[in-house]
């Protein structure tokens, strides 16, 4: 349905985005003038700046999207209005801290005011946002949606409620579809050709799998992706020939072991050690935590300290591929001849079940010399190699967020149409309509945002934008799933409706692949200042 009101003014929306971005540039300059410690001294402003900048980048993408047609233009103007209202709220009462004069947003608010009008928004409630994908990607979407609906959705609730393992039939089915080889070069048994399709295909597939289940679908292809990109970037030719075809086929499943109990996003502080043995091998000691899928995985991508000089920070870290036996979700304990031990303790979580996360304890665990990614040339390069995978992992996390949001929106829309309160379906009330409209707007723009970042990354760009889209869309997912749950009323709090699963699953998105606060302060805000040549 297209609202009966007049065609929205994209030019005005674009002007408003320009005003907002100019204000953000002023704040960037203001923070830079505070010296090298400004981001630490003004953490609250820097955090809000990062999220506002991410939103405005999304607004810019929305305006471009709006040129496709009338429905897209309405979605774009609604998103721009929401984003500028959010920015105004962040600045309100803190103009001086932001380095802005009163009224810095000028006429931006007034130009988009009509697109915050409840009556105007209510008319958008039944509107969907066309994807505008090429035929090849439409086929990818249809293929993975069909698999997700037929193979994942029927077991998603049972996996969540009973905290069971992902069925092997799902893993083997995804392997048959080639899902694990989407980012692995063709010469190593994958399907990546080095173009835009590698990144777009990945996010399209990830969204559809996440729509069925975050824990049992959308996240399965992320861990092989992270390891594969690290190997492509810095592995020896022998390592690429050995591991990449096995990752692409699904013969080998991977987990990531980077986080430690005292060091999460601050990976420069990693203490797990890899000490060289006389025979050229390595011995691992220490504890990792939040290693998702570690039991079922055949290999761990392990970041460890190979130089005991802690003052080196991330320059003393190296990356390893550590082989292990498969185990189930109840935890595991393996022993090596000669006394080495590897134990995995499961960490129970409120959502994101099926993958399972673990605390891993390495005690004298020996690995061969060729486990070091890159061989001798990879010594001390572990931080950079794992970041190669994690930057794309942030884009994938945005895709997972969009998938969860889409599932929550569909559930809320259906419930609102069927549930009668005070004589009418709740979907006919203005408040419900505005909620649904804003949910649809955020999903449509979030999707286009991730497509745009995928295109940038295909050109070797977009590292900052990947962090931005992750920060913005994951926060949106928390709000969308919360509103979807609220529209269900009391039944939203009941496990028999999947919307409760979407809500608890969405909550993890702003925590993993870079905790929201660290991502905003240490990555987005810092890079904004660096990009401007001011910090």
TINU-842888 format. One record per atom (N, C-alpha, C): x, y, z. Coordinates in steps of 0.05 Angstrom, whole numbers, plus 32768, in hexadecimal, padded with zeros to 4 digits. Layout:
BEGIN
XYZ;...
This chain:
BEGIN
80117FE88000;800080008000;801180198000;800B802C7FF0;801A80467FEF;8008805B7FFA;8012806B800D;800180808019;7FF680928004;7FDF809D800A;7FD280AF7FF7;7FDD80CB7FF7;7FED80D2800B;7FF880ED800C;800C80F17FF5;801581097FF2;802581117FDB;804181047FDD;804E81037FC5;806980F77FC3;807C81067FD6;808B80F67FE6;809E81037FF9;80B481127FEB;80BF81257FF8;80D381377FED;80EF812C7FF3;80FA811C7FE1;811581107FE5;812A81267FE6;8126813B7FD7;813A81517FD7;813C815D7FF3;812581627FFF;8125816D801A;8132815A802E;812C8140802B;8138812C803C;8157812C8039;8160812E8020;817C812E801B;818A81478027;817C815E8025;818781768032;818981738050;81758166805C;817681628079;818D81508081;8192813B8071;81A8812A8077;81C381398075;81C4814B8061;81DC815B805E;81E1816D8076;81CC81798080;81CE818A8098;81D8817A80B0;81CC816380B3;81D4815180C9;81F1814880C7;81F9814180B0;8215813880AC;8228814F80B1;8221816780A9;8232817E80AE;8235818380CC;821F817F80DB;8221818280F8;8233816D8104;8232815580FA;8243813F8104;8261814680FD;8266815180E6;8281815980DF;828C816E80F3;827A818080FB;82828195810E;828A81878129;827A81748131;82808166814A;829A81568148;829F814A8131;82B9813C812D;82D0814F8131;82CD81678125;82E2817B8128;82E581848145;82CE81878152;82CF818F816F;82DD817A8180;82D88161817B;82E5814C818B;8303814B8184;830A814E816B;8326814E8163;833681648170;8329817B8174;833681918181;833D818C819E;8331817781A9;8336817081C5;834F816081C9;835D815981B3;8376814A81B6;8372812C81B4;8388811D81B7;8387810081B4;837680F181C8;837080FD81DE;836080F081F3;834280F781F2;833A810681DD;831F811181DC;830A80FB81DC;830F80E581CD;82FB80D081CC;82F780C281E7;830C80C281F7;830980B68212;82FC80C98225;830480E38223;82F980F78235;82DB80FC822F;82D380FA8216;82B88100820E;82AB80E78202;82AB80D28212;82A180B88208;828380B98200;827380C68210;825680C7820A;825180D481F0;825D80EB81EB;825A80F981D2;826580E881BB;827C80DC81BF;828880CC81AA;827680B481A3;826B80A881B7;8259809181B2;8240809A81A2;823480B081AB;821C80BA819D;822480C38180;823B80CF817E;824480D78163;824780BF8151;825280A9815A;82568092814A;823B80878140;822780858153;820D807B814B;81FE808E8138;820180A8813E;81F480BC812C;820180BB8110;821B80B8810F;822880B780F4;8220809E80E5;821D808780F4;8213806F80E8;81F7807280DD;81E6808080EC;81CA808580E4;81CA809780CB;81DB80AB80CB;81DB80BE80B4;81E680B1809B;81F8809E809E;8201808F8086;81EA807E807C;81DA8073808F;81C280648087;81AE80768079;81AB808F8083;819980A28077;81A180A9805B;81BC80AC8057;81C680B1803C;81BF809B8029;81C380828032;81BB806A8022;819D806A801D;818E80728031;81708073802E;816880868018;8174809E8017;816D80B18003;817380A67FE7;818980997FE4;818F808C7FCA;817A80777FC3;817380677FD7;815F80537FD3;8144805F7FCB;813E80777FD6;812580847FD1;8121808C7FB4;8136808D7FA4;813480957F88;8128807F7F77;812580677F82;811A80517F72;80FC80537F6C;80EE80607F7E;80D180617F7A;80C3806E7F92;80A8806F7F90;8099807D7FA4;809A806F7FC0;809780557FBF;809880467FD9;80B3804A7FE6;80C880477FD6;80E3804A7FE1;80E880677FEB;80DD807B7FDD;80E080967FE6;80D2809B8001;80BB808F8005;80AD8092801F;80BD80858035;80C8806D8030;80D880608044;80F18071804A;80FD807C8036;8115808C803A;810F80A5804B;80FA80B38045;80F380CB8054;80EC80C58071;80DE80AF8075;80D880A78090;80F180A080A0;810480938093;811D808C80A0;812E80A580A7;813080B78093;813F80D08098;813380DF80AF;811880E180B0;810B80F080C5;811180E380E0;811080C980E2;811680BB80FB;813380BF8103;814580BE80F0;816280C180F6;816980DD8100;815C80F180F4;8162810D80FC;815581138117;813E8107811C;8132810B8136;814380FE814C;814F80E78146;816180D98159;817A80EA815E;818580F68149;819C8107814C;8196811F815D;817F812B8158;817781438168;8174813C8185;816A8124818B;8167811B81A7;8183811781B4;8196810D81A4;81B1810981AF;81BE812381B6;81B9813781A5;81C7815181A8;81B9816281BE;819F815F81C1;818F817081D3;819B817281EF;81A0818B81F8;81AC81908212;81CA818B8213;81D6818381FD;81F3817D81FC;8200818C81E5;81F481A181DC;81FF81B081C5;821C81B781C8;822381C181E0;823E81C981E5;825181B281E4;8249819B81F0;825A818381F0;825F817981D3;824B817E81C2;824D817581A6;825C818A8196;826181A181A2;826F81B78193;825D81C4817F;824381C48184;822F81CF8171;822081E7817C;821A81FA816C;820982108175;81EC82078178;81DD82158187;81C0820E818A;81B3820E816E;81A281FB8169;819481FA814F;81A681F28138;81BB81E2813E;81CE81DA8129;81C181CA8112;81AB81BD8119;819E81AD8104;818D81BF80F1;818B81D880F8;817E81EB80E6;816281E280DE;815D81E480C4;814281DC80BA;813F81BF80B5;815381AF80BC;8151819280B7;8139818580C4;8134818D80DD;811D818180EB;8102818980DE;810081A380D7;80E781AC80CC;80E281A080B1;80F7819C80A1;80F481918086;80E981748086;80F08165809B;80E78149809C;80D0814580B0;80C6815A80BC;80B2815780D1;8099814880C7;8091814D80AF;8079814080A5;807C812280A4;8095811880A2;809980FB80A0;809B80EE80BC;809780FD80D1;809380F280EC;807680F580F5;806680FF80E3;8049810280EA;803D80E680EC;803080E08103;802580C58107;801280BC80F1;800180CF80E8;7FEE80C780D3;7FFD80BF80B9;801280CE80B2;802180C8809A;802F80AD809D;803B80A880B5;8049808F80BA;8036807780BA;801E807B80C5;800C806580C7;8005805A80AC;8005806B8097;7FFE8062807C;801480508070;802C8050807D;8042803F8073;80418023807E;802E801D8090;802F800480A0;802F7FEB808E;80227FEC8077;80217FD48066;80367FD48050;80487FE88051;805B7FEB803B;80747FD9803F;807E7FCE802A;80977FBE802B;80AC7FCD801A;80C57FC88020;80DB7FD58012;80E77FC27FFE;80E37FC77FE4;80EF7FB57FCF;810D7FB47FD3;81197F9C7FCE;81357F987FD2;81467FA37FBB;813C7FA27FA3;814B7FAB7F8B;81647F9B7F88;81627F817F8A;81787F6F7F85;81787F667F67;81907F617F5D;81927F557F42;81867F397F43;81807F2E7F2B;81747F147F2A;81847EFE7F37;819F7F007F35;81B07EEC7F41;81AD7EEB7F5F;81AB7F037F6B;81A97F047F88;818C7EFE7F91;81797F037F80;815D7EFB7F86;815D7EDC7F88;816C7ECF7F76;816D7EB27F77;817B7EA87F91;81907EB67F99;819D7EAF7FB2;818A7EB27FC9;817B7EC87FC9;81677ECD7FDF;81527EB77FDF;81477EB07FC8;81337E9C7FC7;813D7E807FCF;81557E7A7FC7;81617E607FCE;81657E5D7FEC;81717E717FF8;81767E708015;815D7E738025;814A7E83801B;81307E85802A;81227E6A802A;81227E5C8013;81157E428012;81227E2F8025;813C7E2E8025;814A7E1C8037;81447E238054;81457E3D805A;81407E458076;81237E3E807F;81107E42806D;80F47E3C8075;80EF7E1E8077;80FC7E0F8065;80F77DF28065;81087DE28079;81207DEB807E;81337DDB808E;81397DE780A9;81397E0180AB;81417E0E80C5;81297E1680D6;81167E2480CA;80FF7E2E80D9;80F07E1880E8;80EC7E0080DD;80DD7DEC80EC;80EA7DE38106;81057DE68108;81127DDD8121;811D7DF48131;811A7E0D8128;81267E248135;811C7E278152;81027E248156;80F77E278171;81017E128184;81027DF9817B;810C7DE3818C;81297DE78193;81397DEF8180;81557DF58186;81587E0A819C;81487E1F8199;81497E3581AC;81407E2D81C8;81287E2181CA;811D7E1B81E4;812C7E0581F2;81367DF181E4;81447DDB81F0;81627DDE81F0;816C7DF481E4;81897DFA81E3;81987DE381D7;818E7DD881C1;819B7DC081B5;81AF7DC981A0;81BD7DB58196;81D07DBA8180;81C27DBE8166;81CF7DCC8153;81C57DCE8138;81C67DB3812B;81B07DAA811F;81B07D908111;81C47D8F80FB;81D17D7880F8;81E57D7580E3;81D87D7880C8;81BE7D7380C6;81B17D7580AC;81B17D9280A2;81B07DA580B5;81B17DC280AD;81CD7DC980A3;81E17DBF80B1;81FD7DC580A9;82037DB8808E;81FC7D9F808B;82017D928071;81F07D9E805B;81D87DA78061;81C77DB4804D;81D37DCE8043;81DD7DDE8056;81EB7DF7804E;82047DF2803E;82127DDD8046;822A7DD58036;82237DCF801A;820D7DC08016;82047DB97FFB;81FD7DD27FEB;81F27DE67FF8;81EB7DFF7FEA;82047E107FE4;821B7E097FF0;82337E187FEB;82367E307FFE;82267E308014;82257E478026;82407E4D8033;82507E388037;826A7E3C8045;82807E458033;827A7E458019;828F7E4D8006;82897E687FF8;82767E778003;826E7E907FF6;82857EA57FF5;82977EA48008;82AC7EB88009;82C87EAC8004;82C87E937FFB;82E17E857FF6;82E67E857FD8;82FE7E8E7FCF;83047E907FB2;82FF7E767FA3;82F77E787F8A;82F17E617F7A;83097E4E7F78;83217E597F77;83397E497F74;833E7E377F8C;83307E3D7FA2;83337E2C7FBA;83197E1E7FC1;83087E1A7FAD;82F07E0A7FB1;82D77E197FB9;82D97E337FBA;82C17E437FC2;82B47E4F7FAA;82A47E647FAF;82947E717F9A;829A7E8E7F97;82AE7E987FA5;82B47EB57FA4;82C57EBB7F8B;82BB7ECF7F7C;82C97ED77F63;82D97EF07F66;82D87EFC7F7E;82E77F157F83;82D77F2E7F7C;82BD7F2B7F77;82AC7F427F70;82977F487F85;82857F5A7F7D;82707F637F8F;825E7F4C7F98;825B7F387F87;82497F227F8D;82517F137FA6;826B7F127FAC;82757F047FC3;82687F0F7FDD;82687F297FDF;825E7F367FF8;82407F377FF8;82347F3E7FE1;82177F407FE0;820A7F257FE4;82157F117FD7;820A7EF67FDA;820B7EED7FF7;82217EF48005;82237EEC8021;820E7EF98033;82097F13802F;81F67F208041;81DA7F18803A;81D47F138021;81B97F0A8019;81B37EEF8026;81C77EDD8024;81C37EC2802F;81C17EC4804E;81D27ED4805A;81D27ED68077;81B77EE18081;81AC7EF58074;81927F00807C;817D7EEA807C;817B7EDB8067;81667EC78065;81697EB18079;81827EA8807E;81867E938093;817F7E9E80AF;81867EB780B4;81817EC380CE;81637EC880D2;81547ECC80BD;81377ED080BF;812A7EB780CB;81367E9F80C5;812C7E8680D0;81367E8280EC;81507E8780F0;815C7E84810B;81787E90810B;817C7EA2811E;81977EAE8121;81AB7E99812A;81A47E89813E;81B67E76814A;81BA7E5C813A;81A57E54812B;81A77E3B811C;81A97E3F80FE;81AC7E5780F5;81AD7E5C80D9;81C07E7280D1;81B97E8B80D8;81C87EA280CE;81E57EA380D7;81EC7E9680ED;82077E9980F7;82197E8280EE;820E7E6E80E2;821F7E5780DB;82347E5D80C6;822E7E7080B4;82417E76809F;82557E8C80A7;82527E9780BF;82637EAE80C6;827F7EA480CF;82817E8F80DF;829B7E8780E9;82AD7E7D80D3;82A47E6B80C0;82B57E6480AA;82BE7E7C8099;82AC7E908097;82B27EA88089;82C97EB78095;82C97EBA80B0;82DE7EC980BE;82F97EBB80BA;82FA7EA180BE;83137E9280BB;831C7E93809E;83097E8F808B;83117E8E806F;831E7EA98066;83127EBF806F;831E7ED98066;83397EDD8072;833E7ED3808B;83587ED68097;836C7EC58087;83647EAD807F;83767E9C8070;837C7EA78054;83677EB28047;836B7EBD802D;837F7ED5802F;837C7EE48044;838D7EFC8047;83A97EF5804E;83AD7EE28060;83C87EDE806A;83D27EC2806C;83C27EAE8064;83CB7E938066;83E07E8C8051;83F07E778057;84037E6D8043;83F37E60802C;83FF7E5B8016;83F17E4E8000;83E97E328008;83FB7E248017;83F47E098021;83DC7E0A8033;83DA7E1D8045;83C47E208057;83AA7E258048;83AB7E378034;83947E3C8023;838A7E238015;839D7E148009;83967DFC7FFB;838A7DE7800D;83947DE68025;838A7DD28038;836F7DD98045;836D7DF2804E;83557DF8805E;833E7E04804F;83437E14803B;832C7E22802E;83197E0F8020;83227DFB8011;830E7DE98005;82FE7DDA801A;830A7DD48030;82FB7DC58045;82E77DD78053;82EE7DF08056;82DB7E048061;82C47E08804E;82CA7E0A8034;82B67E108020;82A27DF9801E;82AB7DE18021;82997DC9801E;828A7DC38037;82927DCF804D;82857DC98067;82917DB18074;82A57DA58068;82B37D8E8075;82BF7D97808F;82C97DB08090;82D57DBB80A8;82C47DD380B1;82BB7DD380CA;82AC7DE980D5;82BF7DF780E9;82BC7E1280EA;82CF7E2280FA;82C17E318111;82D07E368126;82C87E48813C;82DE7E5C813F;82D87E72814C;82EB7E888151;82F17E8A816F;830B7E8A8175;83137E8C8191;83267EA48194;831A7EBC8198;83287ED5819B;83247EE181B6;830B7EE481BF;83047EF181D8;830F7EE181F0;83177EF08205;83207EE4821E;83107EF08235;83107EE2824C;83007EEC8263;83057F09826A;831E7F128268;83257F2E826F;83297F408257;83277F34823F;832C7F448227;83187F3C8211;83057F4E820D;82F17F4981F9;82F87F5781DF;82EC7F6F81DB;82F37F7F81C3;83107F8981C4;831B7F8A81DC;83377F9481DF;834A7F7C81DA;834B7F7481C1;835B7F5C81BB;83797F6081BE;83827F7981BF;839F7F7E81C2;83A87F7381DD;83967F6E81F0;839E7F64820A;839E7F46820C;839A7F3881F6;83987F1B81F7;83B07F0F8206;83A97EFB8217;83BE7EEE8228;83C37ED18221;83AF7EC48214;83B47EA8820D;83CE7EA681FD;83DF7E948205;83FA7E9481F9;83FE7E7C81E6;840E7E8181D2;84177E6B81C0;84357E6C81C1;84417E5881CD;845E7E5781D1;846A7E4381BD;84807E4B81B1;848D7E3A819D;849B7E2281AA;84977E0B819E;84A57DF381A8;84BE7DEE8197;84CF7DDE81A1;84E87DD98193;84E47DCC8178;84CF7DBC8175;84CA7DAE815C;84BC7DBF8147;84B87DD8814E;84AA7DEA813B;848C7DED8140;84827DDD8152;84667DDF8159;84617DF5816E;84487DF68178;84407E0A818B;84317DFD81A2;84327E0981B9;84227E0081D0;84117E1881DA;83F77E1281DD;83E47E2781E4;83DC7E258201;83DB7E3C820F;83D37E3C822B;83C17E55822F;83AC7E52823F;839B7E688246;837E7E638241;836D7E778244;83507E748243;83447E88822F;83337E7D821D;83237E8E820C;83057E8B8214;82F57E9F820D;82D97E9D8214;82C87EA781FC;82AF7EA181FE;829C7EA881E8;82A57E9E81CD;82AE7E8681CD;82B57E7981B4;829D7E6A81AA;828E7E768198;82757E6B818E;827A7E54817B;826A7E3E817F;826B7E27816E;82847E168173;82927E1B8189;82AC7E0E818D;82AA7DF08190;82947DE5819B;82927DC8819E;82907DBA8183;827D7DC28173;82787DB58159;828F7DBB8146;829D7DD08148;82B17DD88135;82C87DC48133;82D37DC2811C;82EB7DB18117;83057DC0811B;83047DDA8118;831C7DEB811C;83147E04812B;83277E0F8139;83247E298147;83377E3D813A;832D7E558134;833E7E6B812C;83467E798145;835F7E74814E;83697E7D8168;837C7E948165;83767EAA8174;83897EC08176;83987EBD8190;83B37EBC818E;83C37EB781A6;83DC7EC981A6;83E77ECD81BE;83FF7EDE81C1;84187ECC81BC;84277ED481A8;843F7EC581A1;84587ED381AB;84557EEC81B2;846B7EFB81BE;84637F0381DA;84727EFA81EF;846A7EFF820B;846C7F1C8213;84787F2D8202;847A7F4A8209;845F7F578205;84507F5B821B;84357F66821A;84357F838210;844B7F918211;844C7FAC8207;84487FAE81E9;844B7F9781DB;84477F9781BE;842A7F9981B6;84187F9381CA;83FC7F9481C4;83F57F8181AE;83E57F8A819A;83DC7F788185;83F27F6F8172;840A7F7C8173;84207F748162;842C7F5A816C;84267F518184;84317F38818E;841E7F20818B;84097F24817B;83F47F0F8178;83F77F01815D;83F07EE7815D;83F07ED78144;83D77EC78143;83D07EBE812B;83B87EAF8126;83BE7E928120;83AE7E80812B;83B27E638127;83997E55811F;839C7E408110;83857E2E810A;838A7E15811B;83797E11812F;837C7DFB8142;83687DE6813D;83717DCE8136;835F7DB88131;83557DAC814C;833D7DA1814B;83327D948163;831D7D80815A;83157D6F816C;82FF7D5C8167;82E47D6A816A;82D07D5F815E;82B57D698161;82A97D60817C;82977D708187;828A7D6A81A0;826D7D75819F;825E7D7081B4;82427D7B81B4;82407D9281C7;82287D9D81C9;82247DB681D8;82277DB481F6;822C7D9C8200;822E7D99821D;824A7D9F8228;825D7DA68216;82787DAB821E;828A7D948216;82A47D98821A;82B77D848211;82D17D868220;82E07D70821F;82FB7D6F822B;830C7D5C821B;83217D668210;83337D558200;834F7D54820C;835C7D3E820A;83777D3B8214;838A7D3181FE;83A27D3B81FF;83B77D3381EB;83CB7D2081F9;83D77D0E81EA;83ED7CFF81F5;84037D1281FF;840B7D0F8217;841F7D218222;84147D368234;83F97D378236;83EE7D48824B;83DF7D618243;83DF7D688229;83D07D808221;83B27D7D8224;83A47D92822C;83877D90822F;83797DA98222;83627DA38217;83507DB8820D;83347DB38218;83297DC58227;830F7DC18233;82FC7DD8822A;82E37DD18226;82CF7DE5821E;82B77DE58230;82B37DFB823E;829C7DFD8250;82867E0E8243;826E7E02823F;82587E118232;824F7E298243;82487E3F8236;823E7E568243;82207E59823B;820E7E55824E;81F27E568248;81EA7E738242;81DA7E78822E;81D17E938226;81B37E948224;81A87EAD8225;818B7EB08224;81807EAD8207;81917EB081F4;818A7EAD81D8;81A17EA481C7;819F7EA681AD;81B57E9E819B;81BD7E8281A1;81A97E7181A4;81AF7E5581AA;81B27E448191;81BF7E2D8195;81C47E1C817E;81E27E1C8178;81ED7E348176;820A7E378171;821A7E30818A;82117E3881A1;821E7E3481BB;82397E4281BD;823D7E4F81D3;82577E5C81D8;82667E4E81EF;82807E5181EF;82907E418202;82A77E52820D;82AF7E4A8225;82C87E538230;82DC7E3C822B;82F27E43821E;83067E2F8217;831F7E318228;83287E1B8233;83407E1A8243;83557E0A8235;836C7E17822F;83827E098223;83987E058238;83A07DEC823B;83B47DE6824F;83C97DD48242;83DF7DE18239;83F47DD2822B;83EB7DC58211;83D87DD18203;83CC7DC681EB;83E07DCA81D3;83EA7DB581C8;83FE7DB681B3;83F27DB68198;83FD7DC78186;83F47DC8816B;840C7DC98158;840A7DBF8140;84217DBE812E;842A7DD98123;84417DDA8118;844D7DF4810F;843C7E0180FA;84307DF180E8;84207DFC80D2;84057E0680DA;83FF7E0780F4;83E67E1280FF;83E77E3180FE;84007E3C80FE;84037E5980FE;83FB7E6480E2;83E67E7580E2;83DD7E8080C8;83F27E9280BD;83FA7E8C80A4;840F7E9C8097;842B7E92809C;842E7E7D80AC;84487E7380B2;84597E8880C0;84737E8880BB;84847E9C80C8;847C7EB980C2;84727EBD80AA;84697ED880A2;84507EE180B1;84427ECE80BD;842A7ED580CC;842F7EDB80E9;84487ED780F2;844E7EDC810E;844A7EFA8114;843A7F008128;84347F1B8130;841F7F298120;84137F1B810C;83FF7F2880FB;83E37F1E8101;83DF7F108117;83C57F04811D;83AF7F18811F;83B47F2E812C;839F7F428130;83957F4C8115;83A77F528102;839E7F5C80E8;83907F4780D8;83987F2E80DA;838B7F1980CB;836F7F1480D5;836C7F1380F0;83517F0E80FA;833E7F2580F5;83497F3E80F4;83387F5580EE;832E7F5480D1;833D7F4880BF;83347F4480A4;83197F3680A3;83177F2180B4;82FE7F1380B6;82E87F2180C5;82F07F2F80DB;82DC7F3B80EC;82CF7F5380DF;82DD7F6280CE;82D07F7980C1;82B97F7080B0;82BD7F5A80A1;82A77F4F8092;82927F4280A4;829B7F3880BB;82897F2C80CE;82757F4180D8;827D7F5A80DA;826B7F6F80E3;82557F7480CE;825D7F7380B5;82487F7580A0;82357F5E80A1;82407F4680A5;822E7F2F80A8;821C7F3180C0;82267F3C80D5;82157F4080ED;81FE7F5380E7;82037F6780D7;81ED7F7980CE;81D87F6980BF;81E17F5780AE;81CF7F46809E;81BF7F3480B1;81CC7F2980C5;81BE7F1980D9;81A87F2980E7;81AF7F4280ED;819C7F5380FB;81847F5980E9;81887F5E80CF;81727F6380BD;81607F4A80BB;816C7F3280BA;815C7F1A80B9;814B7F1680D2;81567F1C80E9;81467F198102;81307F2E8103;81367F4780FA;81227F5C80F9;810B7F5480E6;81127F4A80CF;80FE7F4280BC;80EB7F2D80C7;80F77F1980D5;80E67F0480E1;80D47F1080F6;80DE7F228106;80CE7F2E811C;80B87F3F8110;80BE7F4E80FB;80AA7F5F80EE;80947F4F80E2;809B7F3980D4;80867F2880C8;80747F1C80DE;80807F1480F4;80707F088109;805D7F1D8116;80687F35811A;80587F4B8125;80417F538113;80477F5580F9;80327F5D80E6;801C7F4980E5;80227F2F80E5;800D7F1B80E5;7FFD7F1B80FF;800A7F1E8115;7FFC7F1E812F;7FEA7F368131;7FF47F4D8128;7FE47F668129;7FCB7F648117;7FCD7F558101;7FB67F5280EF;7FA27F4080FB;7FAA7F2C810B;7F987F188116;7F8D7F1E8131;7F9C7F2C8142;7F957F30815E;7F817F478160;7F697F41816B;7F547F55816F;7F547F5F818C;7F567F7A818F;7F557F8781A9;7F417F9E81A7;7F2F7FA081BA;7F1A7FB581BB;7F0B7FB681A0;7F067F9F8195;7EF57F9E817E;7F037FA08163;7F1D7FA48162;7F2B7FA78149;7F467F99814A;7F507F8F8133;7F6B7F858132;7F7F7F9B813B;7F937F93814B;7FA57FA88155;7FB47FB6813E;7FB67FA98128;7FC37FB58111;7FB47FCC8105;7F9B7FD0810D;7F8B7FE78102;7F8E80008113;7F9B7FFE812A;7F9F8015813B;7FB880258132;7FB6803F8134;7FCB8050812A;7FE6804A8137;7FE680468151;7FFF8040815F;800D80278154;7FFD8012814F;80087FFA8144;80127FFF8128;8003800E8118;800B801480FD;8025802380FB;80298036810D;80428046810D;805980348116;805480238129;806980108131;80727FFF811A;805E7FF3810C;80647FE280F6;80727FF180DF;8069800980DA;8075801980C5;8092801F80CB;8098802880E3;80B4802E80E9;80C5801580E9;80BA7FFF80F1;80C97FE580F0;80D07FDF80D3;80BC7FE180C1;80C17FDB80A5;80D67FEE8099;80D5800880A0;80E7801C8096;81048015809F;8108800E80B8;8123800880C2;812E7FEE80B5;811C7FDB80B0;81257FC280A3;812D7FC78086;811D7FD68078;81227FDB805B;813C7FEA8058;81407FFF8068;8159800F8066;817180008070;816E7FF18086;81837FE08090;818D7FCD807B;817B7FC2806C;81827FAF8057;81927FBD8041;81887FD48038;81967FE38023;81B27FEC802D;81B37FF38046;81CC7FFC8053;81E17FE58051;81D97FCD8058;81EC7FB78057;81F37FB0803A;81E17FB38027;81E77FAF800B;81FD7FC28003;81FA7FDC800B;820D7FF08003;82287FEA800F;82297FE28028;82437FDC8034;82507FC48026;82407FB0801F;824A7F998010;82577FA17FF6;824B7FB47FE9;82567FBE7FCF;82717FCC7FD5;82727FDB7FEA;828B7FE97FF1;82A17FD57FF7;829A7FC18007;82AF7FAE8010;82B97F9E7FF8;82A87F9A7FE4;82B17F8C7FCC;82C67F9B7FBD;82C77FB67FC1;82DB7FC77FB5;82F37FCB7FC7;82F47FBD7FDD;830A7FC17FF0;83067FD98002;82EE7FE38004;82E87FFA8014;82D47FF1802A;82CA80058039;82B38000804A;82B87FF58065;82D27FF5806F;82D77FEB8089;82C87FFB809F;82C98016809D;82BA802680B0;829C802280AD;829380218094;8276801E8090;826C8003809A;827D7FEE8099;82757FD480A4;82707FD680C2;82817FE580D0;827D7FE980EC;82647FFA80F1;825F800E80E0;8247801F80E3;822E800F80DF;822D7FFF80CA;82147FF180C5;820F7FDC80DB;82247FD080E5;82217FBD80FB;82157FCB8113;82217FE2811B;82187FF18132;81FB7FFA812F;81F480048118;81D980108115;81C47FFA8113;81C87FE68102;81B37FD380FC;81AF7FC08114;81C47FBA8123;81C07FA9813B;81B07FB78150;81B47FD18154;81A37FE08167;81867FE1815D;81837FE48143;81687FE38137;815A7FC9813D;81697FB3813B;815E7F98813F;81537F95815B;81617FA1816F;81577FA0818A;813C7FAE818C;813A7FC5817F;81217FD48181;810A7FC78171;81107FBD8159;80FC7FB08149;80F17F978156;81027F868161;80F97F6E816E;80EA7F748188;80F27F898195;80E37F9281AE;80C77F9A81A6;80C47FAA8191;80AA7FB48189;80997F9C817F;80A57F8A8171;80977F728167;808C7F62817F;809C7F5F8193;80947F5181AB;807D7F6081B9;807F7F7A81BA;806B7F8B81C7;80507F8881B8;80517F88819E;80387F85818F;802A7F6A8194;80397F57819D;802D7F3D81A5;80207F3D81C0;80257F5381CF;801A7F5481EA;80267F3F81FB;80157F33820C;801E7F1E821F;802A7F068210;801F7F0081F9;80297EE981EA;80457EED81DF;804E7F0681DE;80697F0C81D6;807D7F0281EB;80747EFF8203;80857EF68219;80847ED7821C;80747ECB820C;80707EAE820D;80837EA081F9;80907E8B8202;80A37E7D81F0;80957E7081D8;807A7E6C81DA;806D7E5E81C4;806C7E7081AB;80717E8A81AD;80737E9B8196;80907EA28191;80997E9E8178;80B67EA28172;80C07EBE8176;80AE7ED28178;80B77EED817C;80C87EF18195;80C37EE081A9;80D47EE281C1;80F07ED981BB;80F37EC681A9;810E7EBD81A0;811C7ED38190;810D7EE1817F;81197EF68170;81247F0C8182;81157F128197;811D7F2781AA;81377F2081B8;81397F0881C3;81517F0181D2;81697EFD81BF;81637EF481A7;81797EF08193;81847F0C818B;81727F1F8186;817B7F39817D;818D7F468192;81897F4081AB;81997F4E81C0;81B77F4881BE;81BE7F3281B3;81DB7F2B81B1;81E97F3A819B;81DA7F458188;81E67F508170;81F87F688176;81F17F78818A;82017F8F8191;82187F8981A3;821B7F6F81A9;82307F6681BB;82477F5881AC;82407F45819B;82567F37818D;825F7F458173;82757F3C8168;82827F488151;82897F668156;82907F6C816F;82967F878177;82807F928188;82847F9381A2;826F7F9E81B4;82697FBB81AC;82507FC281AF;82467FDC81A5;82577FF381AE;825D7FF481C8;826C800B81D3;8288800D81C7;82957FF581C6;82B17FF581BC;82B07FFB819E;829D7FF08190;829B7FF68173;82978014816E;82868020817E;8280803D817A;8298804E8181;82A580498198;82BA805A81A1;82D580548194;82DC803B8192;82F78033818A;82FA8030816C;82E3802C815E;82E480288141;82D7803F8132;82BD80438137;82AF80568126;82B88073812C;82B6807B8145;82BD8097814C;82DA809C8145;82EC8089814B;8308808E8146;830D80908128;8301807E8118;8305807F80FB;82F9809880EF;82E380A280FA;82D880BB80F0;82EB80D280F3;82F980D3810A;830D80E8810E;832580E380FC;832D80CA80F9;834480C480E7;833E80CB80CA;832580C480C2;831D80C980A6;831E80E780A0;831780F680B4;8317811480B1;8333811F80B3;8347810E80B9;8362811780BB;8367812880D4;8357812280E9;835981348100;836381268119;8367810B8118;836E80FD8131;838380E8812B;
